[in-house]
Amino acid sequence: MHSILVVSKGATAMESIERWAVQLRKGIVELMVLRLLALRGELHGYAIVKELQTRGRLSTSGSTVYPVLKRLESDGLLTPRWSDASDGPPRKYYQINGMGESFLQDASIEWDVLVESMQRLEGEDCSE
């Protein structure tokens, strides 16, 4: 099933692009989490949120990232580990595993195809 962004009547162009951008970001958070864990190794959830906000420049929160972590874990792409923290409650750490690395490689290829397609369209006269 395909998802289509419907612009509601009366919505300004800015409101429409903001809704579209939110949906786009939601779609790539999984890829960004996997990429981050592949680069940085094992991280706990809060550190992932902070890294995505600073390095990924995404305005994400735990309410976005934690469901993604749960889904990636249940899909077998991440390996979790609980650790006692000396300065607080136990923390759940996540590490990308072999299946996650394979998925990341395939998803990155798909992402590159999309980026390349958009770049090819830039400046072309599509009215022909």
Disulfide bonds with the S-S distance in Angstrom:
none
